[in-house]
Amino acid sequence: MGAGIPRLAGRTIITCRWRDSESAQSQCGGREPHARSLHCRRVLDHDPLALFSWTELTLRLGVASLVGLLLGLDRELKGHPAGVRTHALVAMSSAMIMASSLMLTVQLGDGESAPDPLRAVQGLSQAIGFIAAGVIFVRGANVVNMTTAANIWVAAAVGIASGAGQYRLVIVGAGLGVLLLTIVRLGSRFLPVPKDEDIED
């Protein structure tokens, strides 16, 4: 019973946040005095288990797909095989698996024992490792596509966070990922590179 109380409280806050201000005040004013302030302050902090609506499912998968497209754009422009579509599909599939594991946690859980959604993260980490390793190859004395492999890892991480409704983490992670792919790469051109080293990433 103790494990179910925070879950129900989280759902109450989520329900109030999605309603208009007057409804939120009337529905939550007596039971949750701070619910209206949460509506303004914690819009990005969604309950991971509050995903049984078409709007929320579309939002989580859509955010993952869009960020995956953005992360893959740099690879596409540089002519790498793992480009826009690959990154978008990796992010979206990761979000789907994460959302599915959370939904099963609610549907099959009985308060005392429930499936562990963190196992989905563990499985995704192993699967994405195989995909990332597949794009890496050796050309002469150099290892090529390391940045692309790392970028696929970022796309998978974005999908996991988006599938869990952690939009704040998605925004920060995606922003830093794009920053590393663009600004930092431009700055690395001014660093000394050995003549026999392939600088293609």
TAGICOR-V539330 format. One record per residue. N is the residue number from 1. RES is the residue in one small letter. PSI is psi in degrees with one decimal (* if undefined). D_FIRST is the distance of its C-alpha to the first C-alpha in Angstrom with 1 decimal. Layout:
n=N res=RES psi=PSI d_first=D_FIRST
n=N res=RES psi=PSI d_first=D_FIRST
This chain:
n=1 res=m psi=-37.9 d_first=0.0
n=2 res=g psi=-32.9 d_first=3.8
n=3 res=a psi=-23.1 d_first=5.4
n=4 res=g psi=-18.1 d_first=5.3
n=5 res=i psi=-50.3 d_first=6.8
n=6 res=p psi=-34.0 d_first=10.0
n=7 res=r psi=-44.5 d_first=10.5
n=8 res=l psi=-37.4 d_first=10.8
n=9 res=a psi=-40.2 d_first=12.9
n=10 res=g psi=-39.1 d_first=15.0
n=11 res=r psi=-36.2 d_first=15.8
n=12 res=t psi=-43.3 d_first=16.9
n=13 res=i psi=-41.2 d_first=19.2
n=14 res=i psi=-44.2 d_first=20.5
n=15 res=t psi=-41.0 d_first=21.3
n=16 res=c psi=-34.6 d_first=23.2
n=17 res=r psi=-33.2 d_first=25.1
n=18 res=w psi=-10.6 d_first=26.5
n=19 res=r psi=165.8 d_first=28.0
n=20 res=d psi=170.1 d_first=31.2
n=21 res=s psi=-43.4 d_first=31.6
n=22 res=e psi=-43.3 d_first=32.2
n=23 res=s psi=-41.2 d_first=29.2
n=24 res=a psi=-38.1 d_first=26.9
n=25 res=q psi=-41.1 d_first=28.3
n=26 res=s psi=-37.2 d_first=28.0
n=27 res=q psi=-34.4 d_first=24.5
n=28 res=c psi=-6.9 d_first=22.9
n=29 res=g psi=-41.0 d_first=25.3
n=30 res=g psi=-41.9 d_first=23.7
n=31 res=r psi=-38.7 d_first=20.0
n=32 res=e psi=89.0 d_first=20.6
n=33 res=p psi=-25.5 d_first=24.1
n=34 res=h psi=8.9 d_first=24.2
n=35 res=a psi=-36.6 d_first=23.3
n=36 res=r psi=-38.5 d_first=27.1
n=37 res=s psi=-33.0 d_first=28.0
n=38 res=l psi=-32.8 d_first=25.3
n=39 res=h psi=-37.6 d_first=27.1
n=40 res=c psi=-31.2 d_first=30.3
n=41 res=r psi=-26.2 d_first=29.1
n=42 res=r psi=41.7 d_first=26.4
n=43 res=v psi=-33.9 d_first=27.7
n=44 res=l psi=-6.8 d_first=27.7
n=45 res=d psi=80.7 d_first=24.1
n=46 res=h psi=151.4 d_first=22.3
n=47 res=d psi=122.2 d_first=18.7
n=48 res=p psi=-26.9 d_first=19.2
n=49 res=l psi=-5.2 d_first=17.0
n=50 res=a psi=68.2 d_first=18.9
n=51 res=l psi=23.4 d_first=21.7
n=52 res=f psi=40.1 d_first=21.9
n=53 res=s psi=149.8 d_first=25.1
n=54 res=w psi=-35.9 d_first=28.7
n=55 res=t psi=-47.2 d_first=29.4
n=56 res=e psi=-41.1 d_first=26.7
n=57 res=l psi=-44.4 d_first=27.5
n=58 res=t psi=-38.9 d_first=31.2
n=59 res=l psi=-46.6 d_first=30.8
n=60 res=r psi=-46.4 d_first=29.0
n=61 res=l psi=-35.2 d_first=31.5
n=62 res=g psi=-42.3 d_first=34.4
n=63 res=v psi=-42.8 d_first=33.9
n=64 res=a psi=-44.0 d_first=33.7
n=65 res=s psi=-43.7 d_first=36.8
n=66 res=l psi=-42.9 d_first=38.8
n=67 res=v psi=-37.1 d_first=38.1
n=68 res=g psi=-41.8 d_first=39.0
n=69 res=l psi=-42.8 d_first=42.2
n=70 res=l psi=-42.1 d_first=43.0
n=71 res=l psi=-32.9 d_first=42.4
n=72 res=g psi=-10.8 d_first=44.6
n=73 res=l psi=-41.5 d_first=47.4
n=74 res=d psi=-42.5 d_first=48.9
n=75 res=r psi=-37.1 d_first=49.0
n=76 res=e psi=-43.3 d_first=50.5
n=77 res=l psi=-26.2 d_first=53.2
n=78 res=k psi=2.1 d_first=54.1
n=79 res=g psi=22.3 d_first=54.6
n=80 res=h psi=144.7 d_first=51.8
n=81 res=p psi=-39.7 d_first=50.7
n=82 res=a psi=90.0 d_first=47.0
n=83 res=g psi=-135.2 d_first=47.2
n=84 res=v psi=-49.8 d_first=45.6
n=85 res=r psi=-41.0 d_first=44.3
n=86 res=t psi=-48.5 d_first=43.0
n=87 res=h psi=-40.7 d_first=41.0
n=88 res=a psi=-40.9 d_first=39.6
n=89 res=l psi=-38.1 d_first=38.6
n=90 res=v psi=-45.8 d_first=37.0
n=91 res=a psi=-44.3 d_first=34.9
n=92 res=m psi=-43.7 d_first=34.0
n=93 res=s psi=-36.5 d_first=33.1
n=94 res=s psi=-41.4 d_first=30.9
n=95 res=a psi=-38.8 d_first=29.1
n=96 res=m psi=-44.7 d_first=28.8
n=97 res=i psi=-41.0 d_first=27.3
n=98 res=m psi=-44.6 d_first=24.8
n=99 res=a psi=-39.8 d_first=23.8
n=100 res=s psi=-41.4 d_first=23.6
n=101 res=s psi=-36.6 d_first=21.3
n=102 res=l psi=-39.0 d_first=18.9
n=103 res=m psi=-40.9 d_first=19.2
n=104 res=l psi=-32.2 d_first=18.6
n=105 res=t psi=-40.1 d_first=15.4
n=106 res=v psi=-43.7 d_first=14.1
n=107 res=q psi=-34.5 d_first=16.0
n=108 res=l psi=-11.3 d_first=15.2
n=109 res=g psi=144.5 d_first=11.7
n=110 res=d psi=16.6 d_first=9.2
n=111 res=g psi=-38.9 d_first=5.9
n=112 res=e psi=-39.7 d_first=7.1
n=113 res=s psi=137.2 d_first=10.7
n=114 res=a psi=155.7 d_first=12.6
n=115 res=p psi=147.5 d_first=16.2
n=116 res=d psi=110.1 d_first=17.3
n=117 res=p psi=-17.4 d_first=19.3
n=118 res=l psi=-19.3 d_first=21.2
n=119 res=r psi=-29.1 d_first=23.0
n=120 res=a psi=-38.6 d_first=24.7
n=121 res=v psi=-41.3 d_first=26.1
n=122 res=q psi=-45.1 d_first=27.4
n=123 res=g psi=-40.0 d_first=29.1
n=124 res=l psi=-39.5 d_first=30.5
n=125 res=s psi=-41.2 d_first=32.0
n=126 res=q psi=-42.8 d_first=33.8
n=127 res=a psi=-43.9 d_first=35.1
n=128 res=i psi=-29.6 d_first=36.3
n=129 res=g psi=-39.8 d_first=38.1
n=130 res=f psi=-42.4 d_first=40.2
n=131 res=i psi=-45.1 d_first=41.1
n=132 res=a psi=-39.8 d_first=42.0
n=133 res=a psi=-27.4 d_first=44.1
n=134 res=g psi=-22.5 d_first=45.9
n=135 res=v psi=-7.4 d_first=47.5
n=136 res=i psi=134.2 d_first=48.8
n=137 res=f psi=164.6 d_first=52.3
n=138 res=v psi=129.2 d_first=55.2
n=139 res=r psi=103.8 d_first=58.4
n=140 res=g psi=-121.2 d_first=61.1
n=141 res=a psi=9.0 d_first=59.9
n=142 res=n psi=147.9 d_first=57.1
n=143 res=v psi=123.7 d_first=53.5
n=144 res=v psi=151.1 d_first=53.0
n=145 res=n psi=23.3 d_first=50.0
n=146 res=m psi=-40.1 d_first=47.8
n=147 res=t psi=-39.0 d_first=46.9
n=148 res=t psi=-42.2 d_first=46.1
n=149 res=a psi=-43.3 d_first=43.8
n=150 res=a psi=-34.5 d_first=42.0
n=151 res=n psi=-34.6 d_first=41.8
n=152 res=i psi=-38.0 d_first=40.1
n=153 res=w psi=-43.0 d_first=37.4
n=154 res=v psi=-42.3 d_first=37.0
n=155 res=a psi=-40.7 d_first=36.8
n=156 res=a psi=-41.1 d_first=34.0
n=157 res=a psi=-39.5 d_first=32.1
n=158 res=v psi=-41.2 d_first=32.6
n=159 res=g psi=-41.1 d_first=31.3
n=160 res=i psi=-47.1 d_first=28.1
n=161 res=a psi=-39.1 d_first=27.5
n=162 res=s psi=-40.4 d_first=28.4
n=163 res=g psi=-27.2 d_first=26.2
n=164 res=a psi=0.6 d_first=23.2
n=165 res=g psi=19.6 d_first=24.5
n=166 res=q psi=71.0 d_first=25.7
n=167 res=y psi=-31.2 d_first=28.9
n=168 res=r psi=-43.3 d_first=29.8
n=169 res=l psi=-37.9 d_first=29.9
n=170 res=v psi=-44.1 d_first=31.9
n=171 res=i psi=-47.5 d_first=34.5
n=172 res=v psi=-45.9 d_first=35.1
n=173 res=g psi=-43.7 d_first=35.2
n=174 res=a psi=-40.1 d_first=37.5
n=175 res=g psi=-44.3 d_first=39.7
n=176 res=l psi=-36.6 d_first=40.2
n=177 res=g psi=-46.7 d_first=40.8
n=178 res=v psi=-37.7 d_first=43.5
n=179 res=l psi=-43.8 d_first=45.0
n=180 res=l psi=-33.7 d_first=45.4
n=181 res=l psi=-25.9 d_first=46.9
n=182 res=t psi=-71.5 d_first=49.5
n=183 res=i psi=-48.7 d_first=50.4
n=184 res=v psi=-37.5 d_first=49.9
n=185 res=r psi=-38.2 d_first=51.8
n=186 res=l psi=-38.9 d_first=54.7
n=187 res=g psi=-29.5 d_first=54.8
n=188 res=s psi=-15.3 d_first=54.9
n=189 res=r psi=-22.2 d_first=58.2
n=190 res=f psi=-2.2 d_first=59.9
n=191 res=l psi=146.1 d_first=58.9
n=192 res=p psi=133.8 d_first=61.6
n=193 res=v psi=131.6 d_first=61.1
n=194 res=p psi=146.8 d_first=63.2
n=195 res=k psi=-33.2 d_first=65.8
n=196 res=d psi=9.7 d_first=64.7
n=197 res=e psi=131.4 d_first=61.0
n=198 res=d psi=118.6 d_first=59.6
n=199 res=i psi=0.4 d_first=57.8
n=200 res=e psi=132.4 d_first=56.2
n=201 res=d psi=* d_first=52.5
